[in-house]
Amino acid sequence: MQVERPPETSAILGDLAWVLGASHYLSVLCEGKNTQTWRDAMVELLELENPHYRLRRNLVAEFNSGYQNQQRRFYSCDTVSKQQLQTISKQGRILSDSLADPYLK
């Protein structure tokens, strides 16, 4: 069953997918290839949202874009890449809270 969401939610979901991809790269960079927390979160997002084909394809593309963006910027785990992960994680929290907010009122 597909979740009925307001149309503007697609943009927020896309931003969240980008954040998940960026977080996945940075976590793998610093914690190793066995770290799949953010990738698993993306899989869970897709399962819970059950988006139509076009939106699903866009969300996967955004995840990959976030991953590749960070991959181009960071080659090793250092203080700056760890700070970037913290910053991106805060953005992800804001985005996920904004998705939940209409349902909590």
Secondary structure as GFF3:
##gff-version 3
##sequence-region A 1 105
A	DSSP	alpha_helix	9	31	.	.	.	ID=ss1
A	DSSP	alpha_helix	37	49	.	.	.	ID=ss2
A	DSSP	alpha_helix	53	73	.	.	.	ID=ss3
A	DSSP	alpha_helix	79	104	.	.	.	ID=ss4
###
